[in-house]
Amino acid sequence: MNHPASRVVPRAAAAAATTILLQISGAAFVYAILSAEEGWQVVALLGLLGFGFYLLERLPWINDVVVALLARVPVVTTATAAVIVLGFPFLVGSNTYILHLLIVAQLYAVLALALNFQLGSANIPNFATGASYGIGAYVSALLAVNFNVSFWLTLPVAALAATLFGFVIGIPCMRTRDTYLALVTIAFAVVVHQLLNNFEWTGGPNGLVGIPAPTLFGHSFADPIEVFGWTLPSQANFYYLAAAVVIIAVITARRLHESHIGLAWNALRADEMAAKAQGINVAWYKVLAFAVDAFLAAFAGTIYAFYVSYISPDNFTFLVSVTIMTMVIVGGMDNIFGVIVGAFLLTILPEKLRAFSDYRLLIFGVIVIGFLMIRPEGLFPQRLRHYGVER
Amino acid sequence: MLELADVDTAYGAAPMLRNVTLNVRAGELVCLLGPNGAGKTTTFMTACGVVRAQRGKVRVMGNDVAALGTEKLAALGVGLVPEGRRLFPGLTVIENLRLGYDAVSNRGPKFDLQLDKMSNLFPRIRERLRQTAGTLSGGEQAMVALARALIGEPKLVIMDEPSLGLSPKLIGEYFEITQEIHRRGTTVLLIEQNAEMGLRIADRGYILVKGRVAQEGPARELLSSKTAKSLYL
């Protein structure tokens, strides 16, 4: 085989060094774009990113080589990623704005991963992920505000409540497909938003205020973190919490993708009748996709509610679902890494384009279209699975 | 193994099958023939529960297909090869085969063994395992569709016009493989337009005309029958 990826069979030490360098370069790029203040800096960095994706499109073997390198030394890859994630707040220092952006980006990464089970794996256009996100936020906030329930207890309860909601949406969706299915989910999203707006016990349009900060072993998340003489701002608590949930979401997504469930979702995405012929219970797998989506979205919602300490129905509109959907499409459907990149890019970009004031959203739209023109199948398209003899 | 008894099927107000009775016994290779629009694919759809019979009974291995549902057939040991192959084009050949394997057994370690068997039976697909199914040639797709149905070692295989769009050489190869799997003990219902080739390898045959069974009998008799000749030969 003369494929470039197979030619590069690096020795472990070389692979480890390259892997570390690659990941540090990636982190440095994220830091650079987060710290960029001037319009020209943002444009230059986006140009660099665009050029990188252009190269990936023209020379797809680069992607294979990088994947092969990372897979060659999985322990080094994981350890480097862990060090970067743990160390990022130290690098950011007292810049709470960057930490805030990273928290929101991570929460959106969880939401995008949640939707990816449906849109990416099974081609189910669910516009109600924002609603599940809202249900998670409201259930946990109501429990904490009214009954003084600990954050750690509200987390699973909110996830279960949202999962139940996922099943409820899933049932009418069993018999619908494509556009009709999308309409059903839009209806659910609008209904949830309206109910949150109109119920008295949810605070109506005023929302819920005074959601207490979580505590862990006596440490309040409202307090700064003191570690080895360093003081990290209080936002760092939520940064690490959100990072932990991203890791849980990635592990869940990976395990499901590699399992029969992931393959079954891919099959029904292509052809429901053929999927049935392969013994796949199409209705059940659709409902399952809704439930998993809602479960993870509720985790993100709960953390969001406790992070901002105030939520209102406007945080969970139909537009939130559209944003999450755009992240999945731009990042790369059914590609876990791609979806996370999409979430980060689309969270950070509008903030960084503030330098262009009135033209901000226009430029944002043009950039998204530009990326899709460079990489029509998403920044990182779906990857192939490996089985048995080919391992 | 498969029994259609007095079956009527319709698409809305348009009747498709009328009073169709068809039996496939264990170990047989039965060929269902018919011209375009005769109702062959409808028979396939009805036999595997995708289309519900308005009247009559459809049983697979003694189970009522309407009550069972299409997705339960694979676990019973029924391999389906639908018209047009209906592979999952974005998935690799190996993923397509894995789905076929999981449908029946869902026992991980044996998959490699079964994959080897399929690679030996279909040498054409051996080199294509990592390729997405949508990028294969028509002939290769036909082989993968059959391999997907066979990888779980089904007791019964129902094939709907598998030779459609294949070159004469490939049709020959395909029918040889079909004959081989039948020789190994698999029961086959082959739904075909290619009457001569189909009847040459079949034990028995049915000729469907305008949604009704016009003739049935041993394959050799059908080969020389007037109905078959007037329609095909």
Interface residues (C-beta under 8 A of the other chain):
Chain A: H260 L263 A264 N266 A267 R269 A270 D271 M273 A274 A275 K276 A277 Q278 G279 I280 N281 V282 Q382 L384 R385 Y387 G388 V389 E390
Chain B: C48 V50 G69 T70 E71 K72 L73 A74 A75 L80 P82 R86 L87 F88 P89 G90 L91 T92 I94 E95 R98 L99 G100 D102 A103 V104 N106 F111 D112 L115 D116 L129 R130 T132 R148
